[in-house]
């Protein structure tokens, strides 16, 4: 592969670290190389896993994580801008659709403008915001950006950069909505948006013509906060991203740090982590079922799902001390050993839930009205799922085998048998059924692990001050909504130089326009519910 890349881009600098290829290219050569990596038969890097904006001090740039869904190979591209005053790079949104929102996020926080991007607006911050908060020289003085109480008007047109045939870069106007379009707001205070998320929806009667997603209502700033925290301190923040995947998120950060340090954690800790991950997955899918059914008007189902999820939260509370935010995984293992009742309660739950699942299907799945509102609605093809980076149950409902537990086993997933649930229609019904069937698979994983937890330590002893070696590290897990990844760039200090969390939720909202267009407005609610995004995970 090295020879092939050098044939395409002779000036590329190629390094191989930890079995991964790391390629540095100039901004001029980036788009051509990216095009070859995506389309050439020998390479086929069709999945843009993650895009990370960077400030290296003397320059700004982007790190691209790519994966081939054909061969499973991975490669990391790095490029940097020529200056900090007017930083520009060529957009790759024409190659991978997932780059669209990722490039808007990078522009929002680093100020890098992407040439030929169709919609170069801020994604999270107000359009009148001064400065770019993720730059190392950002001035956080309140006087520059005072707290504004007035609402920001949403523009119907924005300026974007376009490379003309003559090779000049010109500013062009990008029209979001025409003057004669009928545009309504759904959210940010709407129960069906599942959090403070706002859709600007262009309607023609009941038919959706376009959806403009507005994400900037949370402002967690977690990635930025990590730069001023020690590695153990950063762990607490991951639980507050997708709080329904709190265990899995924290697991990913621990794995990334442990791999960088070369730590091999005790086998007992691996078993405990895997058990907690699967309990979290079931709890998340039960909450999905509850809220999904409620969005359809089935209120009884809402109470059934919460009743059964409560049993898992009780199990968490005994061992972890927390119910929603557990703070249980730590660098080197877990915070404390399992409660003496844990195994018994898991076995009881494994027996309890299957009859309840039959009741769920009787109450809702088989309902003819529910089926008419789910089947053949919001169809996402496998090709589009990959291009937009839609992983997790939503990706697998389109026939894409993207389960990280199978692709890159971690914990003890290589020691248990379970099926990767996939469907091929890619509609609302398939996305619903994948989650319902995954609950059954998670129960089987728990059954295999419950009686086989080995004796030994539940954690390694680590130094109070942890310094990662200089380098770049990436690790991902299969969270409840898809691939949750952690990218750390270290300069050898006790604080990370840059932490990037690969959100499974951002790709999910990026496809709402694609799936809802030309469907009815009621279908938009069903589509959003089937994607099951969690808003704090989107705005990190």
C-alpha positions in Angstrom: 0.0 0.0 0.0 2.9 2.4 0.7 4.1 2.0 -2.9 0.7 2.7 -4.2 0.3 5.9 -2.1 3.8 7.1 -3.2 2.8 6.5 -6.8 -0.2 8.8 -6.4 1.5 11.4 -4.1 5.3 11.1 -4.4 6.0 13.8 -1.8 3.9 12.1 0.9 5.7 11.3 4.2 4.7 7.8 5.4 5.3 6.4 8.9 4.2 3.1 10.3 3.4 3.0 14.1 1.6 0.4 16.1 0.7 -1.4 12.8 -1.1 1.7 11.4 0.0 3.7 8.4 0.3 7.4 9.0 0.5 9.6 5.9 1.3 13.3 5.8 0.4 15.2 2.6 0.4 18.8 1.5 -3.0 20.5 1.3 -2.6 20.7 -2.5 -2.3 16.9 -2.8 -4.9 16.0 -0.2 -8.0 15.9 -2.4 -6.4 13.9 -5.2 -5.0 11.3 -2.7 -8.3 11.1 -0.9 -10.1 10.4 -4.2 -7.7 7.6 -5.1 -8.0 6.1 -1.6 -11.8 6.0 -1.9 -12.2 4.8 -5.4 -9.2 2.6 -6.4 -10.0 -1.1 -6.4 -6.8 -2.0 -4.5 -7.5 0.6 -1.7 -11.3 1.3 -1.3 -11.1 3.4 1.9 -14.8 4.1 1.7 -15.4 4.9 5.4 -14.3 8.2 6.9 -14.2 7.2 10.5 -13.2 10.4 12.1 -12.0 14.0 11.3 -10.0 15.8 13.9 -9.2 19.5 13.7 -5.8 20.4 15.0 -3.8 23.4 16.1 -0.1 22.5 16.1 1.0 26.0 17.1 2.7 27.1 13.9 0.0 25.7 11.7 -3.6 24.4 11.7 -4.7 21.2 10.1 -6.8 18.0 10.1 -6.3 14.4 10.8 -8.4 11.9 8.8 -9.0 8.3 10.0 -10.0 6.1 7.1 -11.2 2.5 7.0 -12.0 0.1 4.2 -15.2 -1.8 4.7 -13.9 -4.3 2.1 -10.5 -5.3 3.5 -10.8 -3.8 7.1 -7.5 -1.9 6.6 -7.0 1.5 8.2 -5.0 4.5 7.3 -4.5 8.0 8.9 -4.0 11.1 6.8 -2.6 14.3 8.1 -2.5 17.7 6.4 -1.9 21.3 7.5 -2.7 24.7 6.2 -0.2 27.1 4.9 -1.0 29.8 7.4 -3.1 30.7 10.4 -4.5 34.0 9.1 -6.7 32.7 6.3 -6.4 28.9 6.7 -8.0 26.9 3.9 -8.2 23.3 2.9 -10.0 21.5 0.1 -13.2 19.9 1.1 -13.6 16.1 0.9 -17.4 16.2 1.4 -17.8 15.3 -2.3 -15.9 12.0 -1.5 -17.3 11.1 1.9 -20.7 12.6 2.9 -19.8 12.4 6.6 -17.2 15.2 6.0 -20.0 17.7 5.5 -20.8 18.3 9.2 -17.3 17.4 10.3 -15.8 20.1 8.2 -18.4 22.6 9.5 -17.4 21.6 13.1 -13.7 22.1 12.3 -14.5 25.5 10.8 -16.6 26.4 13.8 -13.8 25.7 16.3 -10.6 26.2 14.4 -11.5 28.6 11.6 -10.3 26.4 8.7 -12.4 27.2 5.7 -13.0 24.3 3.3 -13.0 25.1 -0.4 -15.9 23.6 -2.4 -17.8 22.8 0.8 -21.5 23.3 -0.1 -22.5 25.0 3.2 -19.6 26.6 5.1 -21.5 27.8 8.2 -20.7 27.3 11.9 -22.3 24.2 13.2 -22.6 24.8 16.9 -21.7 28.4 17.8 -23.6 31.5 16.8 -22.6 32.9 13.4 -21.7 36.2 15.1 -19.2 34.5 17.5 -15.8 36.1 17.6 -12.8 33.7 17.4 -12.3 30.0 17.2 -12.4 28.3 20.7 -10.2 25.3 20.0 -7.2 27.3 18.8 -4.4 27.4 21.4 -4.2 31.2 21.2 -8.0 31.7 21.6 -8.9 34.7 23.9 -11.7 33.6 26.2 -12.3 37.1 27.5 -16.0 37.5 28.2 -16.0 41.0 26.8 -15.3 39.6 23.3 -18.3 37.3 23.4 -20.7 38.6 26.0 -23.7 36.5 27.0 -26.4 37.5 24.6 -30.1 37.2 25.6 -31.5 37.9 22.2 -32.1 35.1 19.7 -29.9 34.8 16.7 -31.7 35.1 13.4 -31.2 32.0 11.2 -29.7 32.9 7.8 -31.4 31.7 4.6 -28.2 32.1 2.6 -24.5 31.9 3.5 -21.1 32.5 1.8 -19.1 29.5 0.7 -15.7 29.1 -1.2 -15.6 27.6 -4.6 -12.6 26.7 -6.8 -13.3 28.0 -10.3 -12.0 26.3 -13.5 -9.3 29.0 -13.8 -7.9 27.9 -10.5 -9.1 30.9 -8.5 -11.0 30.7 -5.2 -14.2 32.8 -5.2 -16.9 33.4 -2.7 -20.3 32.2 -3.8 -23.7 32.5 -2.1 -25.2 29.3 -0.8 -29.0 29.5 -0.6 -30.4 27.3 2.3 -34.1 28.3 1.8 -35.7 30.3 -1.0 -37.9 33.3 -0.1 -41.1 31.6 -1.1 -40.4 28.4 0.9 -42.6 27.6 3.9 -40.2 26.9 6.7 -41.3 25.7 10.2 -39.2 25.0 13.3 -39.3 21.6 15.0 -37.4 22.0 18.3 -35.3 22.9 20.2 -38.2 22.6 22.7 -40.0 19.7 21.1 -40.3 16.2 22.8 -39.8 14.3 19.5 -36.3 15.9 18.9 -35.1 14.0 22.1 -33.3 17.0 23.5 -32.4 20.5 22.5 -32.0 19.9 18.8 -33.7 22.1 16.2 -34.8 21.2 12.7 -35.7 23.9 10.2 -38.1 22.1 7.9 -39.2 23.3 4.5 -42.7 22.0 3.8 -44.9 21.7 0.7 -48.2 20.9 2.3 -47.5 17.8 4.5 -44.4 16.8 2.4 -40.9 17.6 3.7 -38.7 19.2 1.1 -35.6 19.9 3.1 -34.4 19.7 6.7 -31.7 22.0 8.1 -30.2 20.6 11.3 -29.2 23.1 14.0 -27.1 21.5 16.7 -25.7 24.3 18.9 -27.8 24.3 22.0 -25.7 22.3 24.5 -22.1 23.7 24.3 -20.5 21.0 26.5 -17.0 22.0 25.6 -15.8 18.6 26.8 -13.0 18.1 24.2 -11.6 21.6 25.1 -11.8 20.9 28.8 -9.8 17.7 28.4 -6.8 19.8 27.4 -6.6 21.2 30.9 -7.2 18.0 32.8 -5.0 15.1 33.7 -5.8 11.8 32.1 -7.6 10.3 35.2 -9.7 13.6 35.4 -10.8 13.3 31.8 -12.6 10.0 32.5 -15.5 11.7 34.3 -16.5 13.7 31.2 -17.1 10.8 28.9 -20.1 9.6 31.0 -21.8 12.9 30.2 -21.6 12.6 26.4 -24.0 9.9 25.4 -25.2 9.3 29.0 -27.0 6.1 27.9 -23.7 4.6 26.8 -21.8 6.0 29.8 -19.9 2.7 30.5 -18.9 2.2 26.8 -17.7 5.7 26.3 -15.5 5.6 29.4 -14.3 2.1 28.3 -13.1 3.6 25.0 -11.1 6.3 26.8 -9.6 3.8 29.2 -8.6 1.5 26.4 -6.9 4.3 24.5 -4.9 5.4 27.5 -4.0 1.8 28.4 -2.8 1.0 24.9 -0.7 4.1 24.8 0.9 3.1 28.2 1.3 -0.5 27.2 -0.9 -1.7 30.1 -2.4 -5.2 30.1 -5.3 -5.1 32.5 -6.4 -8.1 34.7 -8.7 -10.6 33.1 -11.3 -10.2 35.8 -11.5 -6.5 34.9 -12.1 -7.3 31.2 -15.0 -9.6 32.1 -16.5 -7.0 34.4 -16.2 -4.2 31.8 -17.8 -6.4 29.2 -20.7 -7.3 31.4 -21.4 -3.7 32.3 -21.2 -2.7 28.6 -23.9 -5.3 27.7 -26.1 -4.3 30.6 -25.8 -0.7 29.4 -26.7 -1.7 25.8 -29.8 -3.4 27.0 -30.8 -0.5 29.2 -30.2 1.9 26.3 -32.3 -0.2 23.9 -35.1 -0.5 26.4 -35.1 3.3 26.7 -35.1 3.5 22.8 -38.1 1.2 22.7 -40.0 3.3 25.3 -39.4 6.7 23.7 -39.8 5.3 20.1 -43.2 3.9 21.0 -44.2 7.1 22.8 -43.3 9.2 19.7 -45.9 7.0 17.9 -48.5 7.7 20.6 -48.1 4.3 22.4 -47.9 5.5 26.0 -48.4 2.1 27.6 -45.2 0.9 26.0 -43.3 3.8 27.6 -44.2 2.6 31.1 -43.3 -1.1 30.2 -39.9 -0.2 29.0 -39.0 2.1 31.9 -40.2 -0.5 34.4 -37.8 -3.1 33.0 -34.9 -0.7 32.5 -35.2 0.1 36.2 -34.0 -3.4 37.1 -30.7 -2.8 35.3 -30.3 0.6 37.0 -30.7 -1.1 40.3 -27.9 -3.6 39.4 -25.7 -0.6 38.4 -26.4 1.2 41.7 -25.3 -1.8 43.8 -21.9 -2.2 42.2 -21.1 1.2 40.8 -22.9 3.5 43.2 -24.6 5.4 40.3 -27.5 4.7 38.1 -27.2 7.0 35.0 -23.6 8.2 35.5 -21.6 5.3 36.9 -18.0 6.5 36.9 -17.0 2.9 37.2 -14.2 2.2 34.6 -10.8 3.5 35.5 -7.3 3.4 34.0 -6.1 -0.1 34.7 -9.5 -1.8 35.4 -12.6 -0.8 37.4 -13.1 1.3 40.5 -14.3 -1.5 42.8 -15.1 -5.2 42.7 -18.5 -6.4 41.9 -21.3 -6.6 44.5 -21.9 -10.1 45.9 -25.5 -9.9 44.5 -24.4 -9.0 40.9 -24.3 -12.5 39.4 -27.6 -13.6 41.0 -29.4 -10.4 39.9 -28.1 -10.8 36.3 -29.3 -14.4 36.1 -32.7 -13.3 37.4 -32.9 -10.6 34.8 -31.8 -13.0 32.0 -34.9 -15.1 32.9 -37.2 -12.2 33.4 -36.7 -10.2 30.2 -37.5 -12.7 27.3 -41.2 -13.0 28.3 -41.4 -9.2 28.5 -39.9 -8.9 25.0 -42.7 -11.1 23.7 -45.2 -8.8 25.3 -43.4 -5.7 23.7 -43.9 -7.2 20.3 -47.5 -8.0 21.1 -48.2 -4.5 22.3 -46.4 -2.6 19.6 -44.4 -4.4 16.9 -47.3 -6.4 15.5 -49.7 -3.4 15.5 -50.8 -2.8 11.9 -50.8 1.0 12.3 -47.3 0.9 13.8 -46.1 -1.2 10.9 -47.6 1.1 8.3 -45.7 4.0 9.9 -42.4 2.1 10.0 -42.1 0.0 6.8 -40.6 1.5 3.7 -40.2 4.9 5.5 -36.8 6.7 5.7 -34.8 4.1 3.7 -31.0 4.4 4.1 -29.0 2.4 1.6 -25.8 0.5 2.7 -23.8 2.8 0.4 -25.2 6.0 2.0 -24.8 4.5 5.5 -21.1 4.0 4.9 -20.6 7.4 3.1 -22.4 9.3 6.0 -20.6 7.2 8.7 -23.8 5.9 10.2 -22.6 3.0 12.4 -24.4 1.0 15.1 -27.9 -0.4 14.8 -28.9 2.2 12.2 -26.0 1.1 9.9 -26.6 -2.6 10.5 -30.2 -2.1 9.5 -28.9 -1.1 6.1 -26.9 -4.3 5.8 -23.5 -2.9 6.8 -21.6 -5.2 9.2 -19.9 -2.5 11.3 -19.9 -3.9 14.8 -16.6 -2.9 16.5 -17.0 -5.9 18.8 -16.5 -8.1 15.7 -14.1 -6.0 13.7 -11.7 -5.1 16.5 -12.6 -7.3 19.6 -11.9 -5.7 23.0 -12.8 -6.7 26.5 -13.7 -10.4 26.2 -15.8 -10.2 23.1 -13.5 -12.6 21.4 -14.4 -15.2 24.0 -18.2 -15.1 23.6 -20.5 -16.2 20.8 -23.1 -13.7 19.5 -24.6 -12.8 16.2 -24.1 -9.4 14.5 -27.7 -8.5 13.8 -28.2 -7.0 10.3 -31.2 -6.3 8.1 -31.2 -5.1 4.5 -34.2 -2.8 4.0 -32.7 0.1 5.9 -36.1 1.6 6.8 -37.6 2.7 10.2 -38.8 -0.9 10.9 -35.4 -2.5 10.3 -33.7 0.1 12.6 -36.3 -0.8 15.2 -35.9 -4.5 14.8 -32.1 -4.5 14.9 -32.2 -3.0 18.4 -34.9 -5.4 19.6 -32.9 -8.4 18.4 -29.7 -7.0 19.8 -31.3 -7.1 23.3 -31.6 -10.9 22.9 -27.9 -11.2 21.8 -26.8 -9.1 24.8 -28.7 -11.4 27.1 -26.8 -14.4 25.6 -23.5 -12.6 26.1 -24.4 -12.0 29.7 -25.4 -15.6 30.2 -22.0 -16.8 28.9 -20.0 -14.4 31.1 -22.0 -14.5 34.4 -20.6 -17.8 35.7 -17.1 -17.4 34.2 -15.7 -14.3 35.8 -12.1 -15.3 36.8 -10.6 -14.6 40.2 -7.9 -12.0 40.6 -7.5 -8.3 40.8 -10.1 -5.9 39.5 -7.6 -3.2 38.6 -3.9 -2.6 38.2 -2.1 -0.1 40.4 -1.2 3.0 38.4 0.9 6.0 39.1 -1.0 9.1 40.5 0.5 11.2 37.7 0.0 9.5 34.3 2.0 10.8 31.3 1.3 9.3 27.9 4.3 8.9 25.6 4.5 11.3 22.8 2.4 10.2 19.9 -1.1 9.7 18.4 -3.5 7.1 19.6 -7.0 6.0 18.6 -9.3 3.4 20.1 -13.0 2.7 19.6 -15.8 0.6 21.1 -19.3 -0.4 20.0 -21.5 2.0 22.0 -25.3 1.7 22.0 -25.6 4.0 19.0 -22.5 3.0 17.0 -18.8 3.4 17.0 -17.5 5.7 19.7 -13.9 6.5 19.2 -11.2 8.4 21.1 -8.3 10.1 19.4 -5.5 11.4 21.7 -2.5 13.4 20.5 0.1 13.5 23.3 3.2 15.7 23.7 4.5 13.5 26.6 2.8 15.7 29.3 0.3 14.8 32.0 -2.3 16.7 30.0 -3.4 15.6 26.6 -2.5 18.0 23.8 -5.7 17.2 21.9 -8.6 14.8 22.6 -11.2 14.1 20.0 -14.3 12.0 20.6 -15.7 10.3 17.5 -19.5 10.8 18.1 -21.8 8.2 16.8 -24.7 10.7 17.0 -23.4 13.4 14.6 -23.6 11.1 11.5 -27.2 10.1 12.7 -28.5 13.7 12.5 -26.6 14.3 9.3 -28.9 11.8 7.4 -32.2 13.3 8.7 -32.5 15.5 5.6 -31.7 12.6 3.2 -34.2 10.3 4.9 -37.0 12.7 5.6 -37.1 14.6 2.2 -40.2 13.7 0.2 -41.8 12.0 3.1 -44.6 13.4 5.3 -43.9 15.5 8.3 -45.2 12.7 10.6 -42.6 10.4 9.0 -39.9 12.9 10.1 -40.8 12.1 13.8 -40.6 8.3 13.1 -37.3 8.7 11.3 -35.7 10.7 14.1 -37.0 8.2 16.7 -35.5 5.3 14.7 -32.1 6.9 14.5 -32.0 7.2 18.3 -29.4 10.0 18.6 -28.5 11.6 22.0 -28.0 15.3 21.7 -25.1 15.8 24.2 -23.1 13.3 22.3 -23.4 15.4 19.1 -22.2 18.7 20.7 -19.1 17.7 22.5 
